[in-house]
Amino acid sequence: MPRVNKVSAARTRADAKRAVILKGAKAIFLRDGFAGTSMDAVAAEAGVSKMTVYRHFGSKEDLFAGVITDLCDRIIDTDLDEMLKRSPQEALRAYARKMIEIVFAPETIGLHRIVVAEGHRFPKLGRLFYATGPQQCIDALAQYLARNRKDPRFKLREPRRAAEEFLELLRGYAHLRVLLGLEKAPSGRDVQARIAAAVQHVLI
């Protein structure tokens, strides 16, 4: 087997192992919270050794960051390039749909609750959550808006602020109510209204 194929196969196995660990970690974090989660429990859930977990993630904080990054990567993934090649209306609506799907997903809400509940004891947790999740999503959208700043179809002054406002229009107070357990995720009609408002905010 050529060396390049061996390297590729090894990388594929490593990626598969990492995915298994992240899946197990997410289950344990959601069940036991950050403080209650141990690397031993994650290893057992993932069906790997604790050494394997540490080989991929040097600490519990890194592991939690990996779980959040994995969620964000569902939005900021290889499909994003193709998505953003569409017309602005189609591109922004597609991005918004993916964003809402992830932000209001039960697992995302559960991880957000962990950060809120335990952030005062583990300040780094909040920084990790924001940097590896929301910040990446904001950055990706801001870069797209900046590239299209001179396009007459856009109404932009500050791309980064526009990106933050776009994403906030998608979440609104509905996200807080879901986070507090007061109601379920928005209905299909509400989602469409949120997407329309967010797109209208940046397009003429």
FIMAR-398652 format. One record per residue: x, y, z of N, C-alpha, C, O in turn; residue in three letters. Coordinates in steps of 0.2 Angstrom, whole numbers, plus 2048, in hexadecimal, padded with zeros to 3 digits. Example, Ala and Ser with C-alpha at 12.3 -4.5 7.8 and 13.67 -1.06 7.14 Angstrom:
! residues 2
<<842,7E4,827>,<83E,7EA,827>,<842,7F0,827>,<847,7EF,82A>,ALA> <<840,7F5,823>,<844,7FB,824>,<840,800,827>,<843,806,828>,SER> 
! end
This chain:
! residues 204
<<804,7FA,800>,<800,800,800>,<804,806,800>,<809,807,804>,MET> <<803,80B,7FB>,<807,811,7FB>,<807,815,802>,<802,814,806>,PRO> <<80C,818,804>,<80C,81C,80A>,<807,821,80B>,<804,821,810>,ARG> <<805,824,806>,<800,829,806>,<7F9,826,808>,<7F5,829,80C>,VAL> <<7F8,820,806>,<7F2,81C,807>,<7F2,81A,80F>,<7ED,81A,812>,ASN> <<7F8,818,811>,<7F8,816,818>,<7F7,81C,81D>,<7F3,81B,822>,LYS> <<7FA,822,81B>,<7F8,828,81F>,<7F1,82A,81F>,<7EE,82B,824>,VAL> <<7EE,829,819>,<7E7,82B,818>,<7E3,826,81C>,<7DE,828,820>,SER> <<7E4,820,81C>,<7E0,81B,820>,<7E1,81C,827>,<7DC,81B,82B>,ALA> <<7E7,81E,82A>,<7E8,81F,831>,<7E4,825,833>,<7E2,825,838>,ALA> <<7E4,82A,82F>,<7E1,830,830>,<7D9,82F,831>,<7D6,832,835>,ARG> <<7D7,82B,82C>,<7D0,829,82C>,<7CE,825,833>,<7C9,827,836>,THR> <<7D2,821,835>,<7D1,81D,83B>,<7D1,822,841>,<7CD,821,846>,ARG> <<7D6,827,841>,<7D6,82B,846>,<7D0,830,847>,<7CD,831,84C>,ALA> <<7CE,832,841>,<7C8,836,841>,<7C2,832,843>,<7BD,835,847>,ASP> <<7C1,82C,841>,<7BC,828,844>,<7BC,827,84B>,<7B7,827,84E>,ALA> <<7C2,826,84E>,<7C3,825,855>,<7C1,82B,859>,<7BD,82B,85E>,LYS> <<7C3,831,856>,<7C1,838,859>,<7BA,839,859>,<7B7,83B,85E>,ARG> <<7B6,837,854>,<7AF,837,853>,<7AB,833,859>,<7A7,835,85C>,ALA> <<7AE,82D,85A>,<7AB,829,85F>,<7AC,82C,866>,<7A7,82C,86A>,VAL> <<7B2,82E,867>,<7B3,832,86D>,<7AF,838,86F>,<7AC,838,874>,ILE> <<7AE,83C,869>,<7AA,842,86A>,<7A2,840,86B>,<79F,843,86F>,LEU> <<7A0,83A,868>,<799,838,869>,<798,836,870>,<793,837,873>,LYS> <<79D,832,873>,<79D,830,87A>,<79D,835,87F>,<79A,835,884>,GLY> <<7A2,83A,87D>,<7A3,840,882>,<79C,844,882>,<79A,846,887>,ALA> <<799,845,87C>,<793,849,87C>,<78E,846,881>,<78A,849,884>,LYS> <<78D,83F,880>,<788,83C,884>,<789,83C,88C>,<785,83D,88F>,ALA> <<790,83C,88E>,<791,83C,895>,<791,843,897>,<78E,844,89D>,ILE> <<793,848,893>,<792,84F,895>,<78B,851,896>,<789,854,89B>,PHE> <<787,84F,892>,<77F,850,892>,<77C,84D,898>,<777,84F,89B>,LEU> <<77F,847,89A>,<77C,843,89F>,<77F,845,8A6>,<77B,846,8AB>,ARG> <<785,847,8A7>,<788,848,8AD>,<78B,84F,8AE>,<78D,851,8B4>,ASP> <<78A,853,8A9>,<78D,85A,8AA>,<794,85A,8A9>,<797,855,8A9>,GLY> <<797,860,8A9>,<79E,861,8A8>,<7A2,85E,8AE>,<7A7,85A,8AD>,PHE> <<7A0,861,8B4>,<7A4,85F,8BA>,<7A3,857,8BB>,<7A8,854,8BE>,ALA> <<79D,854,8BA>,<79C,84D,8BB>,<79F,848,8B6>,<79F,842,8B7>,GLY> <<7A2,84B,8B1>,<7A4,847,8AB>,<7AC,845,8AD>,<7B0,849,8AE>,THR> <<7AE,83F,8AC>,<7B5,83D,8AC>,<7B7,83A,8A6>,<7B3,837,8A2>,SER> <<7BD,83A,8A5>,<7C0,837,89E>,<7BF,830,89E>,<7BE,82D,899>,MET> <<7BF,82C,8A4>,<7BD,825,8A5>,<7B7,824,8A2>,<7B6,81F,89E>,ASP> <<7B2,828,8A4>,<7AB,827,8A2>,<7AA,828,89A>,<7A7,824,897>,ALA> <<7AE,82D,898>,<7AD,82E,891>,<7B1,828,88D>,<7AE,826,888>,VAL> <<7B6,826,88F>,<7B9,820,88C>,<7B5,81A,88C>,<7B5,816,887>,ALA> <<7B2,819,892>,<7AD,813,892>,<7A7,814,88D>,<7A5,80F,88A>,ALA> <<7A4,81A,88D>,<79F,81B,888>,<7A1,81A,881>,<79D,817,87D>,GLU> <<7A7,81C,87F>,<7A9,81C,879>,<7AC,815,877>,<7AD,814,871>,ALA> <<7AD,811,87C>,<7B0,80A,87A>,<7B8,80B,879>,<7BA,807,875>,GLY> <<7BB,80F,87C>,<7C2,810,87A>,<7C6,811,881>,<7C3,811,886>,VAL> <<7CD,811,881>,<7D0,811,887>,<7D1,819,889>,<7D0,81D,885>,SER> <<7D2,81A,88F>,<7D3,821,891>,<7D9,824,88E>,<7D9,82A,88D>,LYS> <<7DE,820,88D>,<7E4,822,889>,<7E2,825,882>,<7E5,82A,880>,MET> <<7DE,821,87F>,<7DC,823,878>,<7D8,82A,879>,<7D9,82E,874>,THR> <<7D4,82B,87E>,<7D0,831,87F>,<7D5,837,87F>,<7D5,83C,87C>,VAL> <<7DA,836,884>,<7E0,83B,885>,<7E4,83C,87F>,<7E7,842,87E>,TYR> <<7E5,837,87B>,<7E9,838,875>,<7E5,83D,870>,<7E9,841,86C>,ARG> <<7DF,83D,870>,<7DB,841,86B>,<7DA,848,86F>,<7D9,84D,86C>,HIS> <<7D8,848,875>,<7D7,84E,879>,<7DB,84E,880>,<7DA,84A,884>,PHE> <<7DF,853,881>,<7E3,854,886>,<7E0,855,88D>,<7E3,854,892>,GLY> <<7DA,857,88D>,<7D6,859,893>,<7CF,858,892>,<7CC,858,88D>,SER> <<7CB,859,898>,<7C4,859,898>,<7C2,85F,894>,<7BD,85F,891>,LYS> <<7C5,865,896>,<7C3,86B,892>,<7C4,86A,88B>,<7C0,86D,887>,GLU> <<7C9,867,888>,<7CB,866,881>,<7C5,862,87E>,<7C3,863,879>,ASP> <<7C3,85D,882>,<7BE,858,880>,<7B7,85C,87F>,<7B4,85B,87A>,LEU> <<7B6,860,884>,<7AF,864,884>,<7B0,869,87E>,<7AB,869,87A>,PHE> <<7B5,86C,87D>,<7B6,870,877>,<7B5,86C,870>,<7B2,86F,86C>,ALA> <<7B8,866,870>,<7B7,862,86A>,<7B0,860,869>,<7AE,860,863>,GLY> <<7AC,85F,86E>,<7A5,85E,86D>,<7A1,864,86A>,<79D,863,866>,VAL> <<7A3,86A,86D>,<7A0,870,86A>,<7A2,872,863>,<79E,873,85F>,ILE> <<7A8,871,862>,<7AB,872,85B>,<7A7,86D,856>,<7A6,86F,851>,THR> <<7A6,867,858>,<7A3,862,854>,<79C,864,852>,<79A,863,84C>,ASP> <<798,867,857>,<792,86A,855>,<792,870,850>,<78E,870,84C>,LEU> <<797,874,852>,<798,87A,84D>,<79A,878,846>,<798,87B,841>,CYS> <<79E,872,846>,<7A0,870,83F>,<79A,86E,83B>,<79B,86D,835>,ASP> <<795,86C,83E>,<78F,86A,83A>,<78C,870,836>,<789,86F,831>,ARG> <<78E,876,838>,<78C,87C,834>,<792,87E,830>,<792,87F,82A>,ILE> <<798,87F,833>,<79E,881,830>,<7A2,87B,82D>,<7A7,879,830>,ILE> <<79F,878,828>,<7A2,872,825>,<7A3,873,81E>,<7A3,879,81B>,ASP> <<7A5,86E,81A>,<7A7,86E,813>,<7A1,870,80F>,<7A2,873,809>,THR> <<79B,86F,811>,<795,871,80E>,<794,879,80D>,<790,87B,809>,ASP> <<797,87C,812>,<796,883,813>,<799,887,80C>,<795,88B,80A>,LEU> <<79E,885,80A>,<7A1,888,804>,<79C,888,7FE>,<79B,88D,7FB>,ASP> <<799,882,7FD>,<794,881,7F8>,<78E,885,7F9>,<78B,888,7F5>,GLU> <<78C,885,800>,<786,888,802>,<786,890,800>,<782,893,7FE>,MET> <<78C,893,802>,<78D,89A,801>,<78F,89C,7FA>,<790,8A2,7F8>,LEU> <<78F,897,7F5>,<790,899,7EE>,<789,89A,7EB>,<789,89D,7E5>,LYS> <<784,899,7EE>,<77D,89A,7EC>,<77C,8A2,7EC>,<780,8A6,7EE>,ARG> <<776,8A4,7E9>,<774,8AB,7EA>,<773,8AD,7F1>,<772,8A8,7F5>,SER> <<775,8B3,7F3>,<774,8B5,7FA>,<76E,8B3,7FE>,<76F,8B0,803>,PRO> <<768,8B3,7FB>,<762,8B1,7FE>,<762,8AA,800>,<761,8A8,805>,GLN> <<764,8A6,7FB>,<764,89F,7FC>,<76A,89D,801>,<769,898,805>,GLU> <<770,8A0,800>,<775,89E,805>,<774,8A0,80C>,<775,89C,810>,ALA> <<771,8A6,80D>,<770,8A8,814>,<76A,8A4,817>,<76A,8A2,81D>,LEU> <<765,8A2,813>,<75F,89E,816>,<762,897,817>,<760,894,81C>,ARG> <<766,894,813>,<769,88E,815>,<76D,88E,81B>,<76D,889,81F>,ALA> <<771,893,81C>,<776,893,822>,<771,894,828>,<772,891,82D>,TYR> <<76C,898,827>,<768,899,82D>,<764,893,82F>,<763,892,835>,ALA> <<762,88F,82A>,<75E,889,82C>,<763,884,830>,<761,881,835>,ARG> <<769,884,82D>,<76E,87F,831>,<76F,882,838>,<770,87E,83D>,LYS> <<770,888,838>,<771,88B,83F>,<76C,88A,844>,<76D,888,84A>,MET> <<766,88B,842>,<760,88A,846>,<760,883,848>,<75E,881,84E>,ILE> <<761,87E,843>,<761,877,845>,<765,875,84A>,<764,871,84F>,GLU> <<76B,878,84A>,<770,876,84F>,<76F,87A,856>,<76F,877,85B>,ILE> <<76E,880,856>,<76D,884,85C>,<767,882,860>,<768,882,866>,VAL> <<762,87F,85D>,<75C,87D,861>,<75C,875,862>,<757,873,864>,PHE> <<761,872,85F>,<761,86B,860>,<762,869,868>,<765,86D,86B>,ALA> <<75F,864,86A>,<75F,862,871>,<766,861,874>,<767,863,87A>,PRO> <<76A,85E,870>,<771,85D,873>,<775,864,874>,<779,865,878>,GLU> <<773,869,86F>,<777,86F,86F>,<774,873,876>,<778,876,879>,THR> <<76D,873,876>,<76A,876,87C>,<76D,873,883>,<76E,876,888>,ILE> <<76E,86C,883>,<770,869,889>,<778,86B,88A>,<779,86C,890>,GLY> <<77C,86C,885>,<783,86E,886>,<783,875,889>,<787,877,88D>,LEU> <<77E,879,886>,<77E,880,888>,<77C,881,88F>,<77F,885,893>,HIS> <<778,87D,891>,<775,87D,898>,<77B,87B,89D>,<77C,87E,8A2>,ARG> <<780,876,89B>,<785,874,89F>,<78A,87A,8A0>,<78C,87C,8A5>,ILE> <<78B,87E,89A>,<790,884,89B>,<78D,889,89F>,<790,88C,8A3>,VAL> <<786,88A,89F>,<783,88F,8A3>,<783,88D,8AA>,<785,891,8AF>,VAL> <<782,887,8AC>,<781,884,8B2>,<788,884,8B6>,<789,885,8BC>,ALA> <<78D,882,8B2>,<794,881,8B5>,<799,886,8B3>,<79F,885,8B5>,GLU> <<798,88B,8AF>,<79C,890,8AD>,<7A0,894,8B3>,<7A5,896,8B2>,GLY> <<79C,895,8B8>,<79F,899,8BE>,<7A4,895,8C1>,<7A9,898,8C4>,HIS> <<7A4,88E,8C1>,<7A9,88A,8C4>,<7AF,889,8BF>,<7B4,887,8C2>,ARG> <<7AD,889,8B9>,<7B2,887,8B4>,<7B2,88D,8AF>,<7AF,88C,8A9>,PHE> <<7B5,893,8B0>,<7B4,898,8AC>,<7B7,897,8A5>,<7B4,89A,8A0>,PRO> <<7BC,892,8A4>,<7BE,891,89E>,<7B9,88D,899>,<7B9,88E,893>,LYS> <<7B4,88A,89C>,<7AF,887,899>,<7AB,88C,894>,<7AA,88A,88E>,LEU> <<7A9,892,897>,<7A6,896,893>,<7AA,899,88D>,<7A7,89A,888>,GLY> <<7B0,89A,88E>,<7B4,89D,889>,<7B5,897,884>,<7B5,899,87E>,ARG> <<7B6,891,886>,<7B6,88C,881>,<7B0,88B,87D>,<7B0,88A,877>,LEU> <<7AA,88B,880>,<7A4,88B,87D>,<7A3,890,877>,<7A1,88F,872>,PHE> <<7A4,896,879>,<7A3,89C,875>,<7A8,89C,86F>,<7A6,89D,869>,TYR> <<7AF,89A,871>,<7B4,89A,86B>,<7B3,895,866>,<7B4,896,860>,ALA> <<7B1,88F,869>,<7B1,889,864>,<7AA,888,861>,<7A9,884,85C>,THR> <<7A5,88C,864>,<79E,88B,861>,<79C,892,85E>,<79D,893,858>,GLY> <<799,896,861>,<796,89C,85E>,<79B,8A0,85B>,<799,8A3,855>,PRO> <<7A1,8A1,85D>,<7A6,8A5,85A>,<7A7,8A3,853>,<7A8,8A7,84E>,GLN> <<7A8,89D,852>,<7AA,89A,84C>,<7A4,89B,847>,<7A5,89D,841>,GLN> <<79E,89A,849>,<798,89C,845>,<798,8A3,843>,<796,8A4,83D>,CYS> <<799,8A7,847>,<799,8AF,846>,<79E,8B0,841>,<79D,8B4,83C>,ILE> <<7A4,8AD,842>,<7AA,8AF,83E>,<7A9,8AD,836>,<7AA,8B0,832>,ASP> <<7A6,8A7,836>,<7A4,8A4,82F>,<7A0,8A9,82B>,<7A1,8AA,825>,ALA> <<79A,8AB,82F>,<795,8AF,82C>,<798,8B6,82A>,<797,8B9,825>,LEU> <<79C,8B9,82F>,<79F,8BF,82E>,<7A4,8C0,828>,<7A4,8C4,825>,ALA> <<7A7,8BA,827>,<7AC,8BA,822>,<7A8,8BA,81B>,<7AA,8BD,816>,GLN> <<7A3,8B6,81B>,<79E,8B6,815>,<79C,8BD,813>,<79C,8BF,80E>,TYR> <<799,8C0,819>,<796,8C7,818>,<79B,8CC,816>,<79A,8D0,811>,LEU> <<7A1,8CB,818>,<7A7,8D0,817>,<7A9,8CF,80F>,<7AA,8D4,80C>,ALA> <<7A9,8C9,80D>,<7AA,8C8,806>,<7A5,8CB,801>,<7A7,8CD,7FB>,ARG> <<79F,8CC,804>,<79A,8CE,7FF>,<798,8D5,801>,<792,8D8,800>,ASN> <<79C,8D9,805>,<79B,8DF,807>,<799,8E4,802>,<794,8E9,803>,ARG> <<79C,8E4,7FC>,<79A,8E9,7F7>,<795,8E6,7F2>,<793,8EA,7ED>,LYS> <<792,8E1,7F3>,<78D,8DE,7EF>,<786,8E2,7F1>,<784,8E3,7F7>,ASP> <<783,8E5,7EC>,<77E,8EA,7ED>,<777,8E6,7F0>,<773,8EA,7F2>,PRO> <<777,8E0,7F0>,<772,8DC,7F3>,<772,8DC,7FA>,<76D,8DA,7FE>,ARG> <<778,8DD,7FD>,<779,8DD,804>,<778,8E4,807>,<77A,8E9,804>,PHE> <<776,8E5,80D>,<776,8EB,811>,<77A,8EA,817>,<778,8E9,81C>,LYS> <<781,8EC,816>,<786,8EA,81B>,<78A,8F0,81D>,<78C,8F4,818>,LEU> <<78B,8F2,823>,<790,8F7,825>,<796,8F3,829>,<79B,8F4,828>,ARG> <<794,8EF,82E>,<799,8EB,832>,<797,8E4,831>,<792,8E1,835>,GLU> <<79B,8E0,82D>,<799,8D9,82C>,<799,8D5,832>,<794,8D1,833>,PRO> <<79D,8D6,837>,<79D,8D2,83D>,<797,8D3,841>,<794,8CF,844>,ARG> <<795,8DA,842>,<78F,8DB,846>,<789,8D9,842>,<784,8D6,845>,ARG> <<789,8D9,83C>,<783,8D6,838>,<783,8CF,839>,<77D,8CC,839>,ALA> <<788,8CB,839>,<788,8C4,83A>,<785,8C2,841>,<781,8BE,842>,ALA> <<788,8C6,846>,<785,8C5,84D>,<77D,8C6,84D>,<77A,8C3,850>,GLU> <<77B,8CC,84A>,<774,8CD,84A>,<770,8C8,846>,<76A,8C7,848>,GLU> <<773,8C6,841>,<770,8C1,83D>,<76E,8BA,841>,<769,8B8,841>,PHE> <<773,8B8,845>,<773,8B2,849>,<76E,8B3,84F>,<76B,8AF,851>,LEU> <<76E,8B9,851>,<76A,8BB,857>,<763,8BB,855>,<75E,8B9,859>,GLU> <<761,8BD,84F>,<75A,8BD,84D>,<758,8B6,84C>,<752,8B5,84D>,LEU> <<75C,8B1,84A>,<75A,8AA,84A>,<759,8A7,851>,<754,8A3,851>,LEU> <<75C,8A9,856>,<75C,8A7,85C>,<756,8AA,860>,<751,8A7,862>,ARG> <<757,8B1,861>,<752,8B5,865>,<751,8B2,86C>,<755,8AE,86E>,GLY> <<74B,8B4,86F>,<74A,8B2,876>,<747,8AB,876>,<747,8A8,87B>,TYR> <<745,8A8,870>,<743,8A1,870>,<749,89D,872>,<747,898,876>,ALA> <<74F,89E,871>,<754,89A,873>,<755,89A,87B>,<756,895,87E>,HIS> <<754,8A0,87E>,<754,8A0,885>,<74E,89C,888>,<74F,899,88D>,LEU> <<748,89D,885>,<743,899,888>,<744,892,887>,<742,88E,88C>,ARG> <<747,88F,882>,<749,888,881>,<74E,886,886>,<74E,881,889>,VAL> <<753,88B,887>,<758,889,88B>,<756,888,892>,<758,884,896>,LEU> <<751,88C,894>,<74E,88C,89B>,<748,887,89C>,<746,886,8A1>,LEU> <<747,883,896>,<742,87E,896>,<73B,880,896>,<737,87D,898>,GLY> <<73A,886,894>,<733,889,894>,<72F,887,88E>,<729,887,88E>,LEU> <<733,886,889>,<72F,884,883>,<734,880,87E>,<73A,87F,880>,GLU> <<731,87D,879>,<735,878,875>,<738,87D,86F>,<736,883,86F>,LYS> <<73B,87A,86B>,<73F,87D,865>,<739,881,861>,<734,87E,861>,ALA> <<73B,886,85D>,<736,889,859>,<733,885,854>,<736,880,851>,PRO> <<72D,886,852>,<729,883,84D>,<72C,884,846>,<72F,889,845>,SER> <<72A,881,841>,<72C,882,83A>,<72A,889,838>,<72E,88C,835>,GLY> <<724,88B,83A>,<722,892,838>,<726,897,83B>,<728,89C,838>,ARG> <<728,896,841>,<72C,89B,845>,<733,89B,842>,<736,8A0,841>,ASP> <<735,895,840>,<73C,895,83E>,<73D,899,837>,<741,89C,836>,VAL> <<738,898,833>,<737,89B,82C>,<737,8A3,82D>,<73A,8A7,82A>,GLN> <<733,8A5,832>,<733,8AC,834>,<73A,8AF,836>,<73C,8B5,834>,ALA> <<73D,8AB,83A>,<744,8AD,83D>,<749,8AE,837>,<74D,8B2,837>,ARG> <<749,8A9,833>,<74D,8A9,82D>,<74C,8AF,829>,<751,8B2,827>,ILE> <<745,8B0,827>,<744,8B6,823>,<746,8BC,826>,<749,8C1,822>,ALA> <<745,8BD,82D>,<747,8C4,830>,<74F,8C4,830>,<751,8CA,82F>,ALA> <<752,8BF,831>,<75A,8BF,831>,<75C,8C1,82A>,<761,8C5,829>,ALA> <<75A,8BE,825>,<75C,8BF,81E>,<75A,8C6,81C>,<75E,8CA,819>,VAL> <<754,8C9,81E>,<752,8CF,81C>,<757,8D4,820>,<758,8DA,81D>,GLN> <<75A,8D2,825>,<75E,8D7,829>,<765,8D9,825>,<768,8DE,826>,HIS> <<767,8D4,821>,<76D,8D5,81D>,<76D,8D6,816>,<771,8D8,812>,VAL> <<767,8D5,813>,<766,8D5,80C>,<760,8DA,80A>,<75C,8DB,80E>,LEU> <<761,8DE,805>,<75C,8E3,803>,<756,8DF,800>,<752,8E3,7FE>,ILE> 
! end
